[in-house]
Each structure stands twice: as structure tokens, then as C-alpha cells.
Amino acid sequence: MIPNILSIAGTDPTGGAGIQADIKTFCALGAYAMAAVTAVVAQNTQGVRGFVALDPDFVAQQIDAVFEDVRVDAVKIGMVATAPIAEAIAECLRHHGAANIVLDPVMVAKSGDHLLRPEAVAAIRERLVPLSTVITPNLPEAGVLLGIDPHWTLQEMRRRIGALAELGPEWVLLKGGHLPDCAQSTDLLLGAGETLELTAPRLATRNDHGTGCTLSAAIAARLPSRTVEEAVREAKTYVHQALSAGDRLDVGRGHGPLHHFHALW
């Protein structure tokens, strides 16, 4: 059966990140895509110009409208923007008994622009993280969730990932893409009492806009029919291939997008 996947996130008018990237990823991986918008973002491949967060009650109405009519096999949560929106999402997902929840704690865009108001961090940590099947923080996001600012190394990742698990998710995928001067990109996956190291060659490309959105969306697309480990491994392979094919696109003058449909076009 074709899985129905819901993205709860912000927008990207250039199509490389946010809900647009999620929809492309779901479709590329054979899933039916649905979306509830949390914020309308004015951004392009060079940076974020601003965003308007939607009313939390209206975000909840969108989510309720989906669950009351459609079987939802997995949920991907991206940009939540504000604490009230995070709380509204958590309440809706609890009410509807949502399963297979992938949380990408989006805080800062590739350009360095902030996509999360400071007071929302606690709401994400306390309300959304414990609901999640998998959380997928990068290293800066992990530091914010833990309230620390460490000098990240692979050894530090191994030491800190347990603290992320103690926040309450079933699984943690700690992404090591921000580690400097590494020929390999190493992520750590912790769940079921075991930590796995998932390594891939680091790609030199400027077409990496929306990488985190795409990875978390790919995990969500695979979760209904895979174990968590299988879903993460397949998602990483998909992202690696989409990054490798990114230079086939000519989109923007900054960080260009991944080629989500590399296997189809």
C-alpha cells in the first residue's frame, strides 16, 4: 500500500527546502505527500529574508483536517517557528495517536539565518522531542537542545548522544556533517540500547540547500515499511545520491538544491 506522509513545516519559495523539499522527497520515494504549513518563509538559495508564523489554532486546524479524513502513516516535523505552534502540534499529534514521527529540529537555515524564535526551544525539547520516533539534529541543533556549546568532534558526538536520548525520543540520529576537515561524513544512530556509526564519503558541492529537510523526509517516507535502522540507511543513500546529482540543476546563485528526482529525470 502506498504510504500517506504528512509534513508539518515552513515553506521555501525556491523549492529546495521546507515543505516543498519534503513533498518532492515523499513523491520520489513512492509515498503520497500531504502538508500542514506552520510558517510562510521568504527565502532563496542565498538566505532568509523573513518569515510569518501562522496562528497556532490554524496550524492545528490543518493537522486535524488531515487526520480526520486520511490515514496518516508517518509525520515529518520541520520548522515550527514559535512555542505556541510547537505546543499546538504536540497536542494534535497526541490527540490523533500519530505514529512514526520524525522531528527535524530546524533552528537555523543553511545561510545562518534563524528560523526559530528563542522561546520555542523549550517547547520543542519538552513537547515534541518526547513524542518522536526519531529526532535528526545536526551538531548546532544538538547543542541548543542540550543547552551547551561544545567543541564538536566525533568523540564528543559519541559522548553527548546519550544525553539527547534522555530527552525522550525513541531514536536519535545525530548528524556529523558540521564536523570540520573530515573526508568522511559520520552520523550516529542511537536506539534500542545500541549506537551505530553510519559513514559516507563527504561530497564537495554547493548544492546542499535543504539537506536536513530532505533526510528527515526520506526517513519518514520509509518508516511505515522499514525498521528505523533500515529507514535511516535508505534515507542517507537517497540524500547522498541527490547531493551527487545536484550539479545537474541550475537553481539560484547561493547554496543550490539537491536533485530530489535524480533517479526519475
BATORFI-97781 format. One record per residue: z, y, x of N, C-alpha, C in turn; residue in one letter. Coordinates in steps of 0.02 Angstrom, whole numbers. Example, Ala and Ser with C-alpha at 12.3 -4.5 7.8 and 13.67 -1.06 7.14 Angstrom:
! residues 2
- 390 / -284 / 660 / 390 / -225 / 615 / 390 / -165 / 660 / A
- 354 / -112 / 642 / 357 / -53 / 684 / 394 / 2 / 645 / S
This chain:
! residues 265
- 0 / -59 / 42 / 0 / 0 / 0 / 0 / 62 / 44 / M
- -39 / 112 / 25 / -42 / 174 / 63 / 24 / 212 / 53 / I
- 59 / 229 / 108 / 124 / 264 / 101 / 114 / 337 / 82 / P
- 162 / 363 / 44 / 164 / 433 / 25 / 217 / 468 / 68 / N
- 196 / 518 / 107 / 242 / 550 / 154 / 248 / 624 / 136 / I
- 309 / 649 / 133 / 322 / 718 / 116 / 343 / 757 / 178 / L
- 308 / 812 / 191 / 328 / 859 / 244 / 364 / 918 / 212 / S
- 422 / 935 / 240 / 460 / 994 / 219 / 463 / 1039 / 280 / I
- 424 / 1094 / 280 / 416 / 1132 / 342 / 385 / 1199 / 328 / A
- 374 / 1238 / 382 / 340 / 1302 / 378 / 266 / 1294 / 392 / G
- 230 / 1350 / 385 / 157 / 1348 / 390 / 133 / 1372 / 458 / T
- 70 / 1358 / 472 / 35 / 1385 / 530 / -36 / 1401 / 508 / D
- -54 / 1466 / 501 / -121 / 1482 / 476 / -177 / 1460 / 521 / P
- -163 / 1447 / 586 / -217 / 1422 / 630 / -222 / 1346 / 629 / T
- -177 / 1312 / 594 / -184 / 1241 / 580 / -160 / 1193 / 633 / G
- -130 / 1218 / 687 / -111 / 1173 / 741 / -41 / 1146 / 738 / G
- 3 / 1178 / 700 / 73 / 1158 / 697 / 96 / 1160 / 624 / A
- 161 / 1149 / 615 / 190 / 1155 / 549 / 160 / 1107 / 498 / G
- 162 / 1128 / 435 / 138 / 1085 / 381 / 65 / 1065 / 390 / I
- 24 / 1111 / 415 / -46 / 1093 / 424 / -54 / 1036 / 473 / Q
- -17 / 1037 / 529 / -20 / 982 / 577 / 8 / 918 / 547 / A
- 61 / 924 / 507 / 90 / 864 / 476 / 40 / 831 / 429 / D
- 6 / 871 / 388 / -42 / 843 / 341 / -99 / 808 / 379 / I
- -124 / 840 / 431 / -177 / 809 / 471 / -154 / 743 / 500 / K
- -92 / 742 / 526 / -66 / 681 / 557 / -58 / 625 / 506 / T
- -28 / 641 / 449 / -20 / 590 / 396 / -88 / 559 / 379 / F
- -137 / 603 / 367 / -203 / 579 / 347 / -237 / 538 / 402 / C
- -231 / 561 / 465 / -261 / 524 / 521 / -233 / 455 / 528 / A
- -169 / 446 / 508 / -136 / 382 / 516 / -135 / 342 / 450 / L
- -176 / 362 / 403 / -186 / 322 / 343 / -133 / 329 / 290 / G
- -98 / 386 / 288 / -47 / 399 / 238 / -70 / 454 / 191 / A
- -39 / 456 / 131 / -53 / 509 / 84 / -4 / 566 / 97 / Y
- -30 / 627 / 106 / 10 / 684 / 128 / 32 / 727 / 70 / A
- 96 / 747 / 72 / 124 / 794 / 24 / 165 / 845 / 63 / M
- 177 / 904 / 33 / 210 / 957 / 71 / 250 / 1003 / 26 / A
- 310 / 1022 / 50 / 351 / 1074 / 19 / 362 / 1128 / 72 / A
- 342 / 1189 / 56 / 344 / 1244 / 104 / 413 / 1277 / 106 / V
- 440 / 1286 / 166 / 504 / 1320 / 175 / 495 / 1393 / 195 / T
- 442 / 1407 / 233 / 431 / 1474 / 258 / 357 / 1484 / 271 / A
- 333 / 1545 / 260 / 264 / 1563 / 275 / 265 / 1600 / 341 / V
- 230 / 1573 / 391 / 234 / 1598 / 459 / 168 / 1631 / 479 / V
- 172 / 1691 / 507 / 114 / 1724 / 535 / 113 / 1708 / 610 / A
- 71 / 1661 / 629 / 67 / 1641 / 699 / -3 / 1619 / 716 / Q
- -17 / 1616 / 781 / -79 / 1588 / 804 / -64 / 1550 / 869 / N
- -115 / 1534 / 908 / -104 / 1495 / 969 / -69 / 1535 / 1023 / T
- -63 / 1601 / 1013 / -32 / 1644 / 1064 / 40 / 1662 / 1048 / Q
- 61 / 1655 / 986 / 130 / 1672 / 971 / 143 / 1681 / 897 / G
- 207 / 1694 / 881 / 229 / 1705 / 813 / 238 / 1779 / 801 / V
- 209 / 1804 / 747 / 215 / 1875 / 731 / 272 / 1888 / 682 / R
- 291 / 1837 / 645 / 345 / 1845 / 597 / 343 / 1789 / 546 / G
- 395 / 1783 / 507 / 395 / 1733 / 453 / 436 / 1758 / 394 / F
- 418 / 1734 / 336 / 454 / 1748 / 274 / 482 / 1683 / 247 / V
- 547 / 1677 / 246 / 579 / 1617 / 219 / 577 / 1618 / 143 / A
- 561 / 1562 / 112 / 560 / 1559 / 40 / 630 / 1554 / 12 / L
- 636 / 1570 / -52 / 700 / 1565 / -86 / 722 / 1491 / -86 / D
- 784 / 1477 / -67 / 807 / 1407 / -64 / 799 / 1369 / -130 / P
- 810 / 1403 / -186 / 802 / 1370 / -251 / 729 / 1349 / -262 / D
- 682 / 1390 / -237 / 611 / 1373 / -246 / 592 / 1316 / -199 / F
- 620 / 1314 / -140 / 609 / 1257 / -96 / 633 / 1193 / -130 / V
- 693 / 1197 / -160 / 720 / 1139 / -196 / 675 / 1119 / -255 / A
- 648 / 1168 / -290 / 603 / 1152 / -346 / 542 / 1113 / -322 / Q
- 515 / 1133 / -265 / 457 / 1097 / -238 / 475 / 1024 / -223 / Q
- 532 / 1015 / -190 / 552 / 947 / -171 / 565 / 905 / -234 / I
- 601 / 935 / -282 / 615 / 899 / -344 / 551 / 880 / -380 / D
- 502 / 925 / -381 / 439 / 912 / -415 / 404 / 851 / -386 / A
- 408 / 843 / -321 / 377 / 785 / -289 / 415 / 721 / -307 / V
- 481 / 721 / -296 / 519 / 660 / -306 / 521 / 637 / -379 / F
- 517 / 685 / -425 / 520 / 667 / -496 / 455 / 638 / -522 / E
- 402 / 640 / -481 / 337 / 616 / -504 / 306 / 564 / -458 / D
- 323 / 565 / -393 / 288 / 524 / -344 / 338 / 482 / -305 / V
- 320 / 420 / -290 / 359 / 378 / -244 / 353 / 408 / -175 / R
- 410 / 424 / -143 / 410 / 453 / -77 / 434 / 401 / -27 / V
- 391 / 381 / 19 / 407 / 327 / 66 / 439 / 352 / 130 / D
- 429 / 415 / 146 / 461 / 444 / 206 / 458 / 520 / 199 / A
- 504 / 553 / 236 / 508 / 626 / 235 / 511 / 650 / 306 / V
- 470 / 700 / 322 / 475 / 735 / 386 / 501 / 805 / 373 / K
- 553 / 826 / 408 / 580 / 894 / 402 / 566 / 931 / 466 / I
- 534 / 989 / 459 / 520 / 1032 / 516 / 559 / 1097 / 512 / G
- 524 / 1152 / 511 / 556 / 1218 / 510 / 593 / 1228 / 444 / M
- 658 / 1242 / 449 / 697 / 1256 / 388 / 716 / 1330 / 383 / V
- 713 / 1367 / 438 / 718 / 1440 / 440 / 789 / 1467 / 430 / A
- 823 / 1447 / 376 / 888 / 1477 / 360 / 938 / 1423 / 339 / T
- 1002 / 1441 / 342 / 1055 / 1395 / 322 / 1050 / 1376 / 248 / A
- 1040 / 1423 / 202 / 1035 / 1404 / 132 / 977 / 1356 / 118 / P
- 921 / 1364 / 154 / 866 / 1316 / 145 / 886 / 1248 / 170 / I
- 919 / 1244 / 228 / 942 / 1180 / 254 / 988 / 1146 / 205 / A
- 1033 / 1184 / 174 / 1080 / 1156 / 126 / 1044 / 1132 / 63 / E
- 994 / 1170 / 41 / 956 / 1150 / -18 / 918 / 1086 / -5 / A
- 888 / 1080 / 54 / 851 / 1019 / 71 / 898 / 959 / 71 / I
- 956 / 967 / 104 / 1004 / 912 / 107 / 1026 / 890 / 38 / A
- 1040 / 938 / -5 / 1062 / 920 / -73 / 1008 / 883 / -111 / E
- 946 / 905 / -105 / 891 / 872 / -139 / 881 / 800 / -114 / C
- 882 / 792 / -49 / 869 / 726 / -21 / 925 / 677 / -39 / L
- 986 / 701 / -39 / 1042 / 659 / -61 / 1034 / 640 / -134 / R
- 1018 / 689 / -175 / 1012 / 677 / -247 / 959 / 624 / -262 / H
- 904 / 627 / -226 / 848 / 582 / -240 / 852 / 517 / -199 / H
- 903 / 510 / -157 / 910 / 449 / -118 / 853 / 439 / -70 / G
- 831 / 492 / -38 / 773 / 488 / 7 / 788 / 441 / 66 / A
- 737 / 405 / 88 / 742 / 359 / 144 / 691 / 378 / 197 / A
- 699 / 349 / 256 / 651 / 360 / 311 / 642 / 435 / 325 / N
- 697 / 468 / 341 / 696 / 540 / 353 / 690 / 554 / 428 / I
- 639 / 591 / 447 / 629 / 611 / 517 / 641 / 686 / 522 / V
- 689 / 705 / 563 / 706 / 776 / 571 / 684 / 800 / 639 / L
- 638 / 848 / 639 / 618 / 883 / 700 / 653 / 951 / 697 / D
- 707 / 961 / 734 / 746 / 1023 / 727 / 711 / 1083 / 759 / P
- 660 / 1107 / 725 / 618 / 1161 / 751 / 659 / 1225 / 757 / V
- 663 / 1252 / 817 / 702 / 1313 / 829 / 661 / 1366 / 864 / M
- 617 / 1345 / 910 / 578 / 1393 / 950 / 506 / 1368 / 953 / V
- 458 / 1412 / 942 / 387 / 1395 / 947 / 368 / 1386 / 1021 / A
- 308 / 1357 / 1032 / 283 / 1346 / 1100 / 280 / 1412 / 1139 / K
- 268 / 1467 / 1103 / 263 / 1533 / 1134 / 331 / 1561 / 1155 / S
- 386 / 1529 / 1132 / 453 / 1554 / 1146 / 482 / 1594 / 1089 / G
- 444 / 1604 / 1036 / 468 / 1642 / 978 / 514 / 1600 / 935 / D
- 568 / 1630 / 911 / 618 / 1594 / 872 / 595 / 1584 / 800 / H
- 605 / 1523 / 775 / 586 / 1505 / 707 / 646 / 1486 / 665 / L
- 706 / 1500 / 690 / 767 / 1480 / 655 / 819 / 1535 / 662 / L
- 847 / 1556 / 607 / 899 / 1606 / 611 / 963 / 1573 / 637 / R
- 1001 / 1609 / 679 / 1058 / 1578 / 715 / 1107 / 1542 / 670 / P
- 1120 / 1569 / 611 / 1171 / 1538 / 568 / 1147 / 1471 / 539 / E
- 1082 / 1456 / 546 / 1056 / 1393 / 519 / 1071 / 1333 / 563 / A
- 1089 / 1344 / 626 / 1100 / 1288 / 672 / 1156 / 1243 / 646 / V
- 1211 / 1273 / 625 / 1267 / 1233 / 600 / 1248 / 1193 / 538 / A
- 1208 / 1223 / 494 / 1187 / 1188 / 434 / 1143 / 1128 / 451 / A
- 1099 / 1136 / 499 / 1057 / 1080 / 520 / 1101 / 1025 / 550 / I
- 1146 / 1045 / 594 / 1190 / 997 / 628 / 1234 / 959 / 578 / R
- 1261 / 994 / 530 / 1311 / 964 / 485 / 1282 / 934 / 422 / E
- 1225 / 960 / 398 / 1198 / 937 / 334 / 1136 / 893 / 341 / R
- 1091 / 909 / 387 / 1029 / 872 / 392 / 1030 / 816 / 443 / L
- 1062 / 827 / 500 / 1063 / 775 / 552 / 1095 / 710 / 526 / V
- 1153 / 713 / 490 / 1183 / 650 / 467 / 1141 / 613 / 415 / P
- 1094 / 647 / 383 / 1050 / 614 / 334 / 992 / 578 / 367 / L
- 980 / 591 / 430 / 917 / 573 / 461 / 915 / 501 / 487 / S
- 857 / 471 / 477 / 844 / 406 / 509 / 831 / 416 / 583 / T
- 791 / 468 / 599 / 775 / 485 / 669 / 777 / 561 / 676 / V
- 808 / 586 / 729 / 800 / 656 / 748 / 761 / 658 / 813 / I
- 720 / 711 / 821 / 674 / 713 / 878 / 680 / 779 / 917 / T
- 739 / 797 / 942 / 746 / 860 / 978 / 714 / 858 / 1047 / P
- 685 / 915 / 1067 / 668 / 923 / 1137 / 731 / 946 / 1174 / N
- 726 / 958 / 1238 / 786 / 973 / 1276 / 819 / 1039 / 1257 / L
- 782 / 1094 / 1248 / 815 / 1155 / 1224 / 848 / 1146 / 1156 / P
- 815 / 1111 / 1111 / 844 / 1099 / 1045 / 907 / 1056 / 1049 / E
- 905 / 1006 / 1093 / 965 / 964 / 1103 / 1023 / 1005 / 1127 / A
- 1010 / 1051 / 1174 / 1063 / 1094 / 1198 / 1094 / 1136 / 1143 / G
- 1051 / 1163 / 1099 / 1077 / 1204 / 1044 / 1118 / 1161 / 996 / V
- 1093 / 1102 / 979 / 1131 / 1058 / 934 / 1199 / 1040 / 962 / L
- 1203 / 1032 / 1028 / 1266 / 1012 / 1060 / 1308 / 1072 / 1080 / L
- 1280 / 1133 / 1074 / 1317 / 1192 / 1094 / 1328 / 1198 / 1168 / G
- 1279 / 1175 / 1208 / 1284 / 1177 / 1281 / 1218 / 1202 / 1309 / I
- 1218 / 1220 / 1373 / 1158 / 1242 / 1407 / 1156 / 1209 / 1475 / D
- 1143 / 1143 / 1477 / 1146 / 1107 / 1541 / 1083 / 1117 / 1582 / P
- 1086 / 1099 / 1644 / 1027 / 1093 / 1687 / 999 / 1023 / 1675 / H
- 945 / 1019 / 1636 / 922 / 954 / 1614 / 887 / 916 / 1671 / W
- 906 / 854 / 1678 / 873 / 805 / 1721 / 871 / 741 / 1680 / T
- 836 / 691 / 1705 / 834 / 627 / 1670 / 904 / 597 / 1667 / L
- 943 / 606 / 1720 / 1012 / 580 / 1720 / 1054 / 617 / 1667 / Q
- 1043 / 683 / 1660 / 1080 / 721 / 1610 / 1059 / 700 / 1540 / E
- 996 / 684 / 1530 / 974 / 659 / 1465 / 1010 / 594 / 1448 / M
- 1014 / 549 / 1497 / 1049 / 486 / 1485 / 1122 / 497 / 1468 / R
- 1152 / 548 / 1499 / 1223 / 562 / 1488 / 1236 / 595 / 1420 / R
- 1189 / 636 / 1397 / 1201 / 677 / 1337 / 1177 / 645 / 1273 / R
- 1133 / 596 / 1276 / 1103 / 570 / 1215 / 1155 / 539 / 1168 / I
- 1207 / 510 / 1197 / 1260 / 482 / 1155 / 1295 / 534 / 1113 / G
- 1302 / 595 / 1140 / 1333 / 649 / 1101 / 1290 / 669 / 1042 / A
- 1224 / 666 / 1051 / 1180 / 679 / 994 / 1187 / 625 / 941 / L
- 1193 / 563 / 962 / 1203 / 508 / 914 / 1268 / 516 / 875 / A
- 1319 / 545 / 908 / 1382 / 555 / 874 / 1379 / 607 / 818 / E
- 1325 / 646 / 815 / 1316 / 693 / 760 / 1298 / 659 / 695 / L
- 1277 / 594 / 698 / 1270 / 556 / 637 / 1202 / 527 / 619 / G
- 1148 / 540 / 656 / 1085 / 509 / 638 / 1086 / 434 / 655 / P
- 1041 / 396 / 624 / 1036 / 326 / 642 / 1006 / 317 / 712 / E
- 955 / 357 / 728 / 921 / 353 / 791 / 910 / 423 / 820 / W
- 908 / 427 / 886 / 893 / 490 / 920 / 835 / 478 / 967 / V
- 783 / 519 / 960 / 729 / 521 / 1009 / 735 / 587 / 1047 / L
- 761 / 584 / 1108 / 771 / 643 / 1149 / 710 / 650 / 1193 / L
- 671 / 703 / 1182 / 606 / 711 / 1215 / 614 / 747 / 1282 / K
- 584 / 719 / 1334 / 592 / 746 / 1401 / 534 / 788 / 1426 / G
- 493 / 812 / 1381 / 434 / 850 / 1401 / 449 / 914 / 1439 / G
- 510 / 941 / 1431 / 528 / 1003 / 1466 / 556 / 991 / 1536 / H
- 562 / 928 / 1557 / 586 / 915 / 1625 / 534 / 941 / 1675 / L
- 555 / 978 / 1725 / 507 / 1007 / 1773 / 485 / 957 / 1826 / P
- 424 / 969 / 1851 / 400 / 935 / 1911 / 402 / 859 / 1905 / D
- 380 / 833 / 1848 / 380 / 761 / 1837 / 309 / 737 / 1824 / C
- 288 / 685 / 1858 / 221 / 657 / 1846 / 221 / 617 / 1782 / A
- 280 / 593 / 1762 / 287 / 554 / 1701 / 326 / 595 / 1649 / Q
- 309 / 585 / 1586 / 348 / 614 / 1531 / 391 / 559 / 1501 / S
- 456 / 566 / 1507 / 502 / 514 / 1485 / 544 / 538 / 1427 / T
- 543 / 499 / 1373 / 585 / 510 / 1315 / 637 / 454 / 1311 / D
- 695 / 470 / 1284 / 747 / 419 / 1273 / 755 / 406 / 1199 / L
- 757 / 343 / 1179 / 766 / 324 / 1110 / 831 / 284 / 1105 / L
- 879 / 310 / 1067 / 944 / 278 / 1059 / 954 / 258 / 987 / L
- 970 / 195 / 977 / 986 / 169 / 911 / 1006 / 97 / 915 / G
- 1045 / 74 / 867 / 1067 / 4 / 865 / 1102 / -15 / 930 / A
- 1137 / 33 / 961 / 1177 / 20 / 1020 / 1138 / 13 / 1084 / G
- 1074 / 31 / 1084 / 1033 / 22 / 1143 / 993 / 85 / 1157 / E
- 985 / 102 / 1221 / 944 / 159 / 1240 / 881 / 133 / 1276 / T
- 823 / 154 / 1250 / 759 / 135 / 1280 / 729 / 196 / 1314 / L
- 695 / 185 / 1370 / 659 / 239 / 1403 / 585 / 228 / 1391 / E
- 554 / 277 / 1361 / 483 / 274 / 1343 / 445 / 324 / 1387 / L
- 402 / 299 / 1429 / 369 / 340 / 1479 / 294 / 339 / 1471 / T
- 264 / 397 / 1481 / 191 / 404 / 1480 / 170 / 454 / 1533 / A
- 109 / 449 / 1558 / 87 / 497 / 1608 / 86 / 568 / 1578 / P
- 109 / 617 / 1616 / 108 / 686 / 1593 / 36 / 713 / 1596 / R
- 15 / 744 / 1542 / -53 / 771 / 1539 / -53 / 845 / 1555 / L
- -100 / 866 / 1595 / -109 / 937 / 1610 / -159 / 965 / 1560 / A
- -134 / 998 / 1508 / -177 / 1026 / 1456 / -145 / 1087 / 1426 / T
- -186 / 1134 / 1404 / -160 / 1191 / 1367 / -163 / 1179 / 1292 / R
- -192 / 1122 / 1272 / -197 / 1106 / 1201 / -136 / 1066 / 1178 / N
- -78 / 1100 / 1179 / -16 / 1065 / 1161 / 22 / 1101 / 1105 / D
- -13 / 1145 / 1069 / 18 / 1180 / 1013 / 30 / 1130 / 956 / H
- 92 / 1124 / 934 / 108 / 1078 / 879 / 123 / 1007 / 900 / G
- 136 / 997 / 965 / 150 / 929 / 988 / 211 / 898 / 954 / T
- 266 / 937 / 950 / 327 / 911 / 919 / 318 / 897 / 845 / G
- 284 / 942 / 810 / 270 / 931 / 739 / 230 / 867 / 729 / C
- 179 / 858 / 771 / 135 / 801 / 764 / 172 / 736 / 779 / T
- 214 / 735 / 830 / 250 / 674 / 847 / 297 / 653 / 790 / L
- 336 / 700 / 765 / 383 / 683 / 711 / 346 / 662 / 648 / S
- 289 / 694 / 634 / 249 / 675 / 575 / 221 / 605 / 584 / A
- 199 / 588 / 644 / 172 / 522 / 657 / 225 / 468 / 649 / A
- 286 / 483 / 671 / 341 / 435 / 661 / 353 / 424 / 587 / I
- 355 / 479 / 548 / 365 / 473 / 476 / 310 / 432 / 443 / A
- 248 / 442 / 465 / 192 / 405 / 436 / 198 / 330 / 449 / A
- 228 / 311 / 504 / 233 / 240 / 522 / 297 / 206 / 496 / R
- 349 / 245 / 484 / 415 / 216 / 467 / 414 / 169 / 406 / L
- 376 / 184 / 353 / 380 / 138 / 296 / 358 / 67 / 310 / P
- 318 / 57 / 363 / 293 / -11 / 377 / 309 / -36 / 446 / S
- 353 / -1 / 483 / 369 / -20 / 551 / 445 / -15 / 562 / R
- 469 / -48 / 615 / 536 / -33 / 638 / 536 / 36 / 669 / T
- 595 / 64 / 680 / 598 / 130 / 711 / 567 / 129 / 780 / V
- 583 / 78 / 820 / 554 / 75 / 887 / 478 / 70 / 884 / E
- 452 / 28 / 840 / 379 / 22 / 833 / 348 / 88 / 811 / E
- 380 / 122 / 763 / 354 / 185 / 738 / 351 / 238 / 793 / A
- 404 / 241 / 833 / 407 / 290 / 888 / 354 / 274 / 941 / V
- 349 / 211 / 960 / 300 / 193 / 1011 / 228 / 209 / 987 / R
- 213 / 192 / 925 / 146 / 205 / 900 / 133 / 280 / 892 / E
- 184 / 317 / 873 / 177 / 389 / 867 / 164 / 421 / 935 / A
- 200 / 398 / 987 / 189 / 425 / 1054 / 118 / 410 / 1078 / K
- 93 / 351 / 1064 / 24 / 334 / 1083 / -26 / 379 / 1048 / T
- -15 / 391 / 983 / -59 / 435 / 945 / -59 / 506 / 974 / Y
- 0 / 532 / 989 / 5 / 600 / 1016 / -28 / 604 / 1085 / V
- -18 / 553 / 1127 / -48 / 553 / 1193 / -124 / 556 / 1187 / H
- -152 / 517 / 1142 / -224 / 517 / 1132 / -249 / 583 / 1104 / Q
- -210 / 613 / 1057 / -229 / 677 / 1028 / -226 / 733 / 1079 / A
- -177 / 730 / 1124 / -173 / 778 / 1179 / -233 / 770 / 1226 / L
- -248 / 708 / 1242 / -303 / 695 / 1289 / -370 / 720 / 1262 / S
- -378 / 719 / 1196 / -440 / 740 / 1165 / -440 / 813 / 1145 / A
- -386 / 849 / 1159 / -380 / 918 / 1136 / -434 / 964 / 1163 / G
- -459 / 950 / 1223 / -508 / 995 / 1252 / -577 / 988 / 1219 / D
- -584 / 942 / 1172 / -645 / 938 / 1132 / -647 / 993 / 1079 / R
- -589 / 1025 / 1067 / -585 / 1079 / 1019 / -588 / 1147 / 1054 / L
- -614 / 1197 / 1019 / -615 / 1265 / 1045 / -580 / 1309 / 992 / D
- -514 / 1310 / 994 / -474 / 1344 / 943 / -423 / 1390 / 977 / V
- -433 / 1455 / 974 / -384 / 1502 / 999 / -389 / 1515 / 1073 / G
- -352 / 1568 / 1094 / -352 / 1588 / 1164 / -285 / 1575 / 1198 / R
- -239 / 1542 / 1163 / -174 / 1526 / 1192 / -166 / 1451 / 1201 / G
- -110 / 1425 / 1176 / -99 / 1353 / 1175 / -138 / 1323 / 1117 / H
- -193 / 1290 / 1132 / -234 / 1262 / 1079 / -202 / 1201 / 1047 / G
- -230 / 1179 / 990 / -201 / 1122 / 955 / -222 / 1054 / 983 / P
- -184 / 1003 / 965 / -205 / 935 / 979 / -265 / 918 / 934 / L
- -301 / 866 / 953 / -356 / 842 / 912 / -330 / 786 / 868 / H
- -306 / 805 / 808 / -275 / 755 / 764 / -323 / 701 / 742 / H
- -387 / 717 / 737 / -436 / 668 / 712 / -480 / 641 / 769 / F
- -450 / 634 / 828 / -488 / 611 / 886 / -520 / 543 / 875 / H
- -488 / 500 / 835 / -515 / 433 / 825 / -567 / 431 / 769 / A
- -577 / 486 / 733 / -621 / 486 / 675 / -682 / 530 / 684 / L
- -678 / 582 / 725 / -734 / 627 / 733 / -774 / 608 / 796 / W
